[in-house]
Amino acid sequence: MSAIGVGAAPETVRLNNSIWTVDIATQSLAVNAYLVGSETVVPISSAQPGFGDVAEFAQDDNAISWRIADRFLNVRFELIGESLSVKFVHDKQTRDTPDLTWPVIEDSESLRAYILPLFEGSYVPKDDATWQDFLSERGPINTTAGLSMPFWGLELTDRTLTYILTHPFNNRIRFNKTTSSALGMAVSHTFTPNWEQKRYGLHISLGAASPVAPAKQYRHWLKQNAEFVSFAEKVEKTPEAEKLLGAAHVYLWGGKLLSEHDVTDWKAFAARLIGDTRIWTQLNAETREALQEIVQSDYASKYIRRVVSRAISEQLEKQDFYDPALWTEVPFTSETEKLISRDVSTLSFPELYRRNCLLFHTAFSDLLRHPDTWGDGLSLKLLEQFAENRLDRLWLGADSWQDGFRHPTAVAKAKALGYLVGPYDSYHSIHHPEEKDTWETAQFDLSLYETGAIVNADGTKSRGFKKKGYHLSPLVAQPYVENRVNGIVAQMPSDFNTWFIDCDAYGELYDDYSATHPATQLDDMNARLARIAWIRDTHNMVVGSEGGAAYSASVLHFAHGMTVPVIGWGDPDMKSKTSPYYVGGYWPPESPAIHIKQVPLKPNYLYHYYDPRFRLPLYQIVFHDSVITTHHWGSGSLKFENAIETLALLELLYNVPPLYHLNMEEFSKHKAWIKRHYTFFSPLHRQIGGQAMTDFEWLSEDKLVQRTEFGDTVELFANFGTDTFEYEGLVIPARSVIARWIGTSEIEAFSVE
C-alpha cells in the first residue's frame, strides 16, 4: 500500500480493470467511467464543491481511501469486476445530523432514462415532461418508503448502470428538472446521532441493455449476501402458504351479525319488531321510524333495510341482551340453554354473540334465516356462491377480527373450502383510551399510550395516522402483539389461517429518540419483522402486510400495495364530493364507497401508475418467487373504471393476483368478469406463482406489446394496443394476453374485449 500525505493526493485517481476504467476526483467526488475499447463516458456522479481538503490518502491496487477532516468523513472507493463499491463513514459523535449528498446525477449524452422501483417499477424517459413534473414536484423520496427496493438504474446508450444502497436508511432522493430535456437526481444521506457507526454506502455496477437489468443486479446482490428467501422455503416452514398460489385476493364487507339478506319477509319482520317490547324499547328513533316506514310501504329500500339490520346487530352484541324475565315463553334449544345458564361475564365474544343470535332467532324463526348463515361478505351464503362459481382458491380478508367472532361458521366453511381467511390488524398508531372516533387496532392501554410513543429528535412525540394519537414504538409493542393475537386465537371456535398486519412492510421506518426505548430505523425495522415472524411461527399463519418493501420480503408470504399503490393521497379532487374523481368515504359499512364505488381516475394518474409504456415488473424480477403481491386495497382491481382492462392485462402479464372488495351484491354485479379472469389466472399462477420471472422485454417500438418469461416453463405476451401484433409466428390480438408454454405448442389466451 502506498500513502500520500495531506495535500499531496492527486486531483483525479484512475481505477481500471479489463472491463472498465473509473476516474474519481478526490476534491469534488465527481466519478466518470469508460468501457474498455470505448470513449463513451458513463457518468456515475457529477462534481460538487465544498468537500474540503483531502488527507490521509491511500491506494492499494484498485482501492483508494482518504479522509475529509473538516467534515469528519472517511471515503473509500474500490473497483471489483463490473462493480464499484463506495463507502462513507462519519466518525464524529455529535447530536448534530450532518448530511452527505452523493451521487448527483445530471443530464449527459449517454443517459436515456431512469429505471426506478416506484411501487412495482417505473421507466422514466429523461425528456418526458409529464414525468419530469411528477418527480420534481413530489419532493424528497424516502428510500425505504418511496422506493420498494433500495436501488435505481440508469438506461444508457447501450447498457445500464445500477446503484444499490447498501445502507438503505435515512436516505432521500430528490429529482430536479433542469431543462425541457433533462431530469437530474441527487441522493442525500443523514448521519443521525443514534447510530453507533455512521455509515453510508453504494454498490454500483454495469449491466446489460435491458430495462430490468437493474432488478436482476439487485436480485443477484441479495443472493450473494444470503438475503433472499424463496417462496418454496416459506411453504416448507408454513405449508398453508401454498394456498396463495392461484388465489385471488378478496376483502369481505358487511361483517355485522345480521345483514339485510338474512330477513325472509321484511314487512312481517318490521311489524313483529314494532310489537316486541324486548327489542322495540332498545331501538333509537331513526330505527323505529325505519321500521314504521317498512310496514307502511310496499317496498323496503336497501338503505332502510341496512339501518334496521345495523341496529339489531348492535343490540345482539350487548351483554345484557338476555333478560330472563322477558324470555320466559320462548322455547330454547339445548345449545341456547347451555349458553344462558352461564355467567355472561365468562362468555367469550363468539359465545356471547352466539347466545344472543340464537335467542333472537328463536323469537323470529319464521322470518329469519338460521344464524349459522347470517352475514353478508363473510357468510355461508357468499362462500357457497364462490364455490358454485369454481373459485376454489381465495385469500379472504375480514375488516376486523370481530367479523370472525360474529361468523365463526363462515370461517370454518372458508377453511373447509380450501381458502385462506383472516383479519386486518395493525400496531402502527396508539390512541388514548378515550379518543373519539378511534379504531380498534389503535387501542391498547393508558400506560402504553403515555410511554410507548415514538419520540422525534426535537423531543416531541410522532403523530399517528391522520394526526391522531401517536406512532407506536414496535420495540415496546411486542407484549401487546402477543396478548392481542393469542387472545383472538383463543376465542375463535375455528382459527384463522392468515393474518394481515398493516403498515409494517410499507417502508415507513422511524428513528426513536425516547429515553426508554431508543431506536434507529434498523432497530425499528427488525422489531416489525420480528412480530410478523412471531405471528407466522407461533400460530402457523400465512402472513401479509401493506406494501412489501424489500426489507420485509424474507418474512412475508404476501403483500398488498406493490402492483398498484395508494394513488392521489391528499388530492382534493379525490376527496371532494362534487368532483367526478371523488373516491368515496368509509360509509356505508356494508360496502364502503372508498373501496367499492367505481370512479374514473385522473389522466395524470393513469399515465404514471397504469400506462404500460412506463411500467416495469422490477419487483417481480426480484421477488416473484418469494412474495405474492397484488394491489393496495384503495386501488383494487375494479376501483378505477377507466383502468380495469389495462390492469387485468398487467396482472396476467406479471402473473400477480387480482384484488377485489366484495359482498353479496358486489359479487353478483361482477361475477362474470371475476370468473373469466380467474379461469385464466388461477391455473397458471398455481404452476408458476412460485417460480422466478426470468425476463421482460418490449416487443414493439411503442412499448405496447410486452413479453415476460418464467423459468423454462411459460412466456406471456401482452398486447396493450388496439391492433393485432405478430411475433415469431404468434398472433397476439389487441387488448389481450397470450400464454405460451415453452417447448410445447400449448397456447391459452385472454382478451378484455
C-alpha positions, 0 to 999 in steps of 0.5 A, a space after each residue: 500500500 502506498 500513502 500520500 500525505 495531506 495535500 499531496 493526493 492527486 486531483 483525479 485517481 484512475 481505477 481500471 480493470 479489463 472491463 472498465 476504467 473509473 476516474 474519481 476526483 478526490 476534491 469534488 467526488 465527481 466519478 466518470 467511467 469508460 468501457 474498455 475499447 470505448 470513449 463513451 463516458 458513463 457518468 456515475 456522479 457529477 462534481 460538487 464543491 465544498 468537500 474540503 481538503 483531502 488527507 490521509 490518502 491511500 491506494 492499494 491496487 484498485 482501492 483508494 481511501 482518504 479522509 475529509 477532516 473538516 467534515 469528519 468523513 472517511 471515503 473509500 472507493 474500490 473497483 471489483 469486476 463490473 462493480 464499484 463499491 463506495 463507502 462513507 463513514 462519519 466518525 464524529 459523535 455529535 447530536 448534530 445530523 450532518 448530511 452527505 449528498 452523493 451521487 448527483 446525477 445530471 443530464 449527459 449524452 449517454 443517459 436515456 432514462 431512469 429505471 426506478 422501483 416506484 411501487 412495482 417499477 417505473 421507466 422514466 424517459 429523461 425528456 418526458 415532461 409529464 414525468 419530469 413534473 411528477 418527480 420534481 414536484 413530489 419532493 424528497 423520496 424516502 428510500 425505504 418508503 418511496 422506493 420498494 427496493 433500495 436501488 435505481 438504474 440508469 438506461 444508457 446508450 447501450 447498457 445500464 448502470 445500477 446503484 444499490 444502497 447498501 445502507 438503505 436508511 435515512 436516505 432521500 432522493 430528490 429529482 430536479 428538472 433542469 431543462 425541457 430535456 433533462 431530469 437530474 437526481 441527487 441522493 442525500 444521506 443523514 448521519 443521525 446521532 443514534 447510530 453507533 457507526 455512521 455509515 453510508 454506502 453504494 454498490 454500483 455496477 454495469 449491466 446489460 441493455 435491458 430495462 430490468 437489468 437493474 432488478 436482476 443486479 439487485 436480485 443477484 446482490 441479495 443472493 450473494 449476501 444470503 438475503 433472499 428467501 424463496 417462496 418454496 422455503 416459506 411453504 416448507 416452514 408454513 405449508 398453508 402458504 401454498 394456498 396463495 398460489 392461484 388465489 385471488 385476493 378478496 376483502 369481505 364487507 358487511 361483517 355485522 351479525 345480521 345483514 339485510 339478506 338474512 330477513 325472509 319477509 321484511 314487512 312481517 319482520 318490521 311489524 313483529 319488531 314494532 310489537 316486541 317490547 324486548 327489542 322495540 324499547 332498545 331501538 333509537 328513533 331513526 330505527 323505529 321510524 325505519 321500521 314504521 316506514 317498512 310496514 307502511 310501504 310496499 317496498 323496503 329500500 336497501 338503505 332502510 333495510 341496512 339501518 334496521 339490520 345495523 341496529 339489531 346487530 348492535 343490540 345482539 352484541 350487548 351483554 345484557 341482551 338476555 333478560 330472563 324475565 322477558 324470555 320466559 315463553 320462548 322455547 330454547 334449544 339445548 345449545 341456547 340453554 347451555 349458553 344462558 345458564 352461564 355467567 355472561 361475564 365468562 362468555 367469550 365474544 363468539 359465545 356471547 354473540 352466539 347466545 344472543 343470535 340464537 335467542 333472537 332467532 328463536 323469537 323470529 324463526 319464521 322470518 329469519 334465516 338460521 344464524 349459522 348463515 347470517 352475514 353478508 361478505 363473510 357468510 355461508 351464503 357468499 362462500 357457497 356462491 364462490 364455490 358454485 362459481 369454481 373459485 376454489 382458491 381465495 385469500 379472504 380478508 375480514 375488516 376486523 377480527 370481530 367479523 370472525 367472532 360474529 361468523 365463526 361458521 363462515 370461517 370454518 366453511 372458508 377453511 373447509 373450502 380450501 381458502 385462506 381467511 383472516 383479519 386486518 390488524 395493525 400496531 402502527 398508531 396508539 390512541 388514548 383510551 378515550 379518543 373519539 372516533 378511534 379504531 380498534 387496532 389503535 387501542 391498547 392501554 393508558 400506560 402504553 399510550 403515555 410511554 410507548 410513543 415514538 419520540 422525534 429528535 426535537 423531543 416531541 412525540 410522532 403523530 399517528 395516522 391522520 394526526 391522531 394519537 401517536 406512532 407506536 414504538 414496535 420495540 415496546 409493542 411486542 407484549 401487546 402483539 402477543 396478548 392481542 393475537 393469542 387472545 383472538 386465537 383463543 376465542 375463535 371456535 375455528 382459527 384463522 389461517 392468515 393474518 394481515 398486519 398493516 403498515 409494517 412492510 410499507 417502508 415507513 421506518 422511524 428513528 426513536 429518540 425516547 429515553 426508554 426505548 431508543 431506536 434507529 430505523 434498523 432497530 425499528 425495522 427488525 422489531 416489525 419483522 420480528 412480530 410478523 415472524 412471531 405471528 407466522 411461527 407461533 400460530 402457523 399463519 400465512 402472513 401479509 402486510 401493506 406494501 412489501 418493501 424489500 426489507 420485509 420480503 424474507 418474512 412475508 408470504 404476501 403483500 398488498 400495495 406493490 402492483 398498484 399503490 395508494 394513488 392521489 393521497 391528499 388530492 382534493 379532487 379525490 376527496 371532494 364530493 362534487 368532483 367526478 374523481 371523488 373516491 368515496 368515504 368509509 360509509 356505508 359499512 356494508 360496502 364502503 364507497 372508498 373501496 367499492 364505488 367505481 370512479 374514473 381516475 385522473 389522466 395524470 394518474 393513469 399515465 404514471 401508475 397504469 400506462 404500460 409504456 412506463 411500467 416495469 415488473 422490477 419487483 417481480 424480477 426480484 421477488 416473484 418467487 418469494 412474495 405474492 403481491 397484488 394491489 393496495 386495497 384503495 386501488 383494487 382491481 375494479 376501483 378505477 373504471 377507466 383502468 380495469 382492462 389495462 390492469 387485468 392485462 398487467 396482472 396476467 402479464 406479471 402473473 400477480 393476483 387480482 384484488 377485489 372488495 366484495 359482498 353479496 351484491 358486489 359479487 353478483 354485479 361482477 361475477 362474470 368478469 371475476 370468473 373469466 379472469 380467474 379461469 385464466 389466472 388461477 391455473 397458471 399462477 398455481 404452476 408458476 406463482 412460485 417460480 422466478 420471472 426470468 425476463 421482460 422485454 418490449 416487443 414493439 417500438 411503442 412499448 405496447 406489446 410486452 413479453 415476460 418469461 418464467 423459468 423454462 416453463 411459460 412466456 406471456 405476451 401482452 398486447 396493450 394496443 388496439 391492433 393485432 401484433 405478430 411475433 415469431 409466428 404468434 398472433 397476439 390480438 389487441 387488448 389481450 394476453 397470450 400464454 405460451 408454454 415453452 417447448 410445447 405448442 400449448 397456447 391459452 389466451 385472454 382478451 378484455 374485449 
